[in-house]
Amino acid sequence: MAEEKKVKDVIKDAAEDVKEEIQEAADEVKEEIQEAKDEAAEKAEDVREVLSSTEAKRKKKAERREAKAARKEANKVEEKKRRPNNGFLALLIFGVLILMFAFVGLYNYFSKPASIEKYLEDNGYNEMYTNAAVDEYTTVTMRAEGNTIKMVFKVAEDAPEEAVAQYQGDDGKEMLENMGASFLTSVKPLTRGFSGEVKVGVKQGDKTINYVKLSYREAKKIIKEAQEESEEAADDAGDAADDAEDAADDAADAAAGEAEEAAETDGE
C-alpha cells in the first residue's frame, strides 16, 4: 500500500510539474502574441502616419497646382484686358493695307487724264492724226470729244476703184470696226472715263462710203474674238507643222526601210 501511494505521489508531482511547464509555455506564447500585437499596432500606426503624411503632401501639391492654375488664368484675363484681341489686330492690319491699296489705286486713277479728249491732247495725237497719210490715196484725221473718238478717213476723189473698194461693203465695215476697236481699247484704260465709244467713217468728197460706231463693251468683244481667232489659227498652224513633221518622219522611215531591203537584196 505504501508503495502504491508513493507511486501515486510521484505521478501527481510529475503531472503538476508538466502542468506548470505547460502553463509557463502558454504564458510565454501569450506574451509573444501580445508583443506581436503591440508590434503590429506600432507598425500600423507608423503606416497610418506615413499614409497621413503622404496624403497631406498630395493635398498640398494639389492645392499648389490649383493656386498656380488660378494665377495663370488670372494673368491671361489681365493680359487680354491690357492688349487688343487678335481679331482687332487683324482688322487693324488689313484695314491699313486696304486703305493703302485704295490710296494707291485712287492716286493712280486720278493721275490719269480726265477723258480720252484730254489724253489725245496731252500726248500729241491731234497733231499726229491730222490728215495723216494711210496710203497713196487715203488720209485720216482723228479727234475726240469727251470720251468719244472720231476717226475720219478721206479717200482722194481721183483714187482708183480698188482703193475705194477696200472700205466698202461688209469687209470694209469689218476693217473699220477692227481699227476703231483696237484704238479705243488701247486708249480707254489710260483715262478716267467710265465709258467710251468710237466712230469711224470713210468719205470720198462729200460722199460717205462706210461708217461704224462702237461702244467700249462692243470694242472689247471684237478684240477678244480677234484674239481667240488668232490663237486658234496659231494652234492650227502648230498642228499642221506637227502633221508635216510626222509625215516627214514616216517618209524618212519608209525610205530607210526600202534602202535597207535593197541592200539586203544586192547582198544576196
C-alpha positions in Angstrom: 0.0 0.0 0.0 2.8 2.3 0.9 4.5 1.5 -2.3 1.3 2.3 -4.3 0.8 5.6 -2.5 4.4 6.5 -3.3 3.9 5.8 -7.0 0.7 8.0 -7.0 2.6 10.8 -5.3 5.3 10.6 -7.9 2.7 10.6 -10.7 0.9 13.5 -9.1 4.1 15.5 -8.7 5.1 14.8 -12.3 1.6 15.9 -13.5 1.9 19.1 -11.6 5.3 19.7 -13.0 4.0 19.1 -16.5 1.0 21.4 -15.8 3.3 24.1 -14.6 5.6 23.7 -17.6 2.5 23.9 -19.9 1.2 26.9 -18.1 4.6 28.6 -18.4 4.8 27.8 -22.1 1.2 29.1 -22.6 2.2 32.3 -20.7 5.2 32.7 -22.9 3.1 32.2 -26.0 0.6 34.7 -24.7 3.4 37.2 -24.1 4.9 36.6 -27.6 1.4 37.1 -29.1 0.9 40.3 -27.1 4.3 41.5 -28.2 3.5 40.7 -31.8 0.2 42.5 -31.5 1.9 45.5 -29.9 4.5 45.5 -32.6 1.8 45.1 -35.3 -0.1 48.0 -33.7 3.0 50.1 -33.8 3.7 49.3 -37.4 0.1 50.0 -38.3 0.4 53.4 -36.5 3.6 54.1 -38.5 1.8 53.2 -41.7 -1.1 55.4 -40.8 1.3 58.2 -40.1 3.1 57.6 -43.4 -0.2 57.5 -45.3 -1.4 60.6 -43.4 1.8 62.4 -44.3 1.6 61.3 -48.0 -2.0 62.3 -48.2 -1.1 65.7 -46.7 1.7 66.1 -49.2 -0.6 65.2 -52.1 -3.2 67.6 -50.8 -0.6 70.4 -50.5 0.6 69.6 -54.1 -2.9 69.7 -55.4 -3.6 73.0 -53.6 -0.4 74.5 -55.1 -1.3 73.3 -58.6 -4.8 74.8 -58.3 -3.4 78.0 -57.0 -0.9 78.1 -59.9 -3.6 77.4 -62.4 -5.8 80.1 -60.9 -2.9 82.6 -61.0 -2.2 81.7 -64.6 -5.8 82.1 -65.7 -6.0 85.4 -63.8 -2.8 86.6 -65.7 -4.4 85.6 -69.0 -7.5 87.6 -68.2 -5.5 90.6 -67.2 -3.3 90.3 -70.3 -6.3 90.1 -72.5 -7.6 93.3 -70.9 -4.3 95.1 -71.5 -3.9 94.1 -75.2 -6.3 94.1 -78.2 -7.6 90.8 -79.3 -6.3 89.0 -82.5 -9.5 89.9 -84.4 -9.0 93.6 -83.8 -5.3 93.4 -84.7 -6.2 91.6 -88.0 -8.8 94.2 -88.7 -6.3 96.9 -88.0 -3.6 95.4 -90.2 -5.9 94.6 -93.1 -7.6 97.9 -92.7 -4.3 99.7 -93.1 -3.4 97.5 -96.2 -6.8 98.1 -97.7 -6.5 101.9 -97.2 -3.0 101.8 -98.6 -4.1 100.0 -101.8 -7.2 102.2 -102.0 -5.0 105.3 -101.8 -2.6 104.0 -104.4 -5.5 103.0 -106.7 -7.2 106.4 -106.2 -3.9 108.2 -106.8 -3.2 106.2 -110.0 -6.8 106.7 -111.1 -6.8 110.5 -110.5 -3.3 110.8 -112.1 -4.9 109.7 -115.4 -6.3 112.3 -117.8 -10.0 113.1 -117.1 -11.1 111.9 -120.6 -9.9 110.5 -123.9 -10.1 114.0 -125.4 -7.6 115.2 -122.7 -5.3 112.2 -123.2 -5.1 112.8 -127.0 -4.3 116.4 -126.5 -1.7 115.8 -123.8 0.1 113.2 -125.9 0.1 115.0 -129.3 -2.3 112.7 -131.1 -4.2 115.7 -132.5 -1.1 116.8 -134.4 -0.1 113.3 -135.3 -3.5 112.4 -136.7 -4.4 115.4 -138.8 -4.6 114.4 -142.4 -2.1 111.6 -141.7 -1.3 109.5 -144.7 -2.7 106.0 -144.6 -1.7 105.1 -148.2 -1.2 106.9 -151.5 -4.9 107.9 -151.8 -6.1 108.0 -148.2 -5.6 110.2 -145.1 -7.0 110.0 -141.6 -7.9 112.7 -139.1 -8.7 111.8 -135.5 -10.2 113.9 -132.8 -12.1 113.2 -129.5 -15.0 114.9 -127.8 -15.0 113.8 -124.1 -14.8 110.0 -124.3 -15.9 109.7 -127.9 -13.2 109.2 -130.6 -14.0 110.3 -134.1 -11.9 108.9 -136.9 -12.5 110.1 -140.5 -10.7 108.5 -143.4 -10.7 110.7 -146.6 -10.2 109.0 -149.9 -9.0 111.1 -152.8 -11.6 111.8 -155.4 -9.3 110.5 -158.2 -8.5 107.3 -156.3 -8.8 104.1 -158.4 -11.7 101.8 -157.8 -9.7 99.2 -155.9 -8.5 101.9 -153.4 -12.2 102.7 -152.6 -13.4 99.2 -152.7 -11.4 98.1 -149.6 -13.6 100.4 -147.5 -16.9 99.3 -149.0 -19.4 96.6 -148.0 -19.2 94.2 -145.1 -15.5 93.6 -145.5 -14.8 97.3 -145.3 -17.1 97.7 -142.3 -15.2 94.9 -140.5 -11.9 96.6 -141.2 -13.2 99.9 -139.8 -14.5 98.1 -136.7 -11.2 96.4 -136.1 -9.3 99.7 -136.4 -11.7 101.6 -134.2 -11.9 98.8 -131.5 -8.1 98.5 -131.4 -7.6 102.2 -130.8 -10.4 102.6 -128.3 -9.4 99.6 -126.2 -5.8 100.8 -126.1 -6.6 104.4 -125.1 -9.6 104.0 -122.8 -7.9 102.2 -119.9 -5.4 105.1 -119.7 -8.1 107.6 -118.8 -10.5 108.2 -116.0 -13.7 107.9 -118.1 -16.1 105.2 -117.2 -17.5 104.9 -120.7 -16.2 105.3 -124.2 -17.1 105.0 -127.9 -15.6 105.3 -131.2 -17.0 106.5 -134.5 -15.2 105.6 -137.8 -16.2 106.9 -141.2 -14.8 106.9 -144.7 -15.6 109.7 -147.1 -14.8 110.5 -150.6 -15.5 114.2 -151.2 -19.0 114.7 -149.7 -20.0 111.1 -150.1 -19.9 108.7 -147.1 -18.5 105.3 -148.3 -18.9 103.5 -144.9 -19.5 104.2 -141.2 -19.4 102.3 -137.9 -20.0 103.2 -134.3 -18.8 101.0 -131.4 -19.3 101.3 -127.6 -16.4 100.3 -125.3 -18.0 97.0 -124.5 -18.5 96.2 -128.2 -15.0 97.1 -128.9 -13.6 94.8 -126.2 -15.8 92.0 -127.6 -14.3 92.5 -131.1 -10.8 92.4 -129.8 -11.4 89.3 -127.7 -12.9 87.5 -130.7 -9.9 88.5 -132.8 -7.5 87.2 -130.2 -9.4 83.9 -130.0 -9.3 83.6 -133.8 -5.6 84.4 -133.7 -4.9 81.7 -131.1 -7.0 79.2 -133.0 -5.0 80.0 -136.2 -1.8 79.6 -134.3 -3.0 76.3 -132.9 -4.0 75.1 -136.4 -0.6 76.2 -137.7 1.1 74.3 -134.9 -1.0 71.2 -135.6 -0.2 71.4 -139.3 3.5 71.7 -138.6 3.3 68.7 -136.3 1.5 66.7 -139.0 4.1 67.7 -141.6 6.9 66.7 -139.2 5.2 63.3 -138.6 4.7 62.8 -142.4 8.4 63.7 -143.0 9.4 61.2 -140.3 7.2 58.5 -141.8 8.6 59.2 -145.2 12.2 59.0 -143.9 11.4 55.8 -142.1 9.9 54.3 -145.2 12.8 55.4 -147.4 15.3 53.9 -144.9 13.4 50.6 -144.8 13.4 50.5 -148.6 17.1 51.2 -148.8 17.8 48.5 -146.2 15.7 46.0 -148.2 17.5 46.9 -151.4 20.9 46.5 -149.7 19.9 43.0 -148.4 18.7 42.0 -151.9 22.0 43.2 -153.5 24.0 41.3 -150.9 22.1 38.1 -151.8 
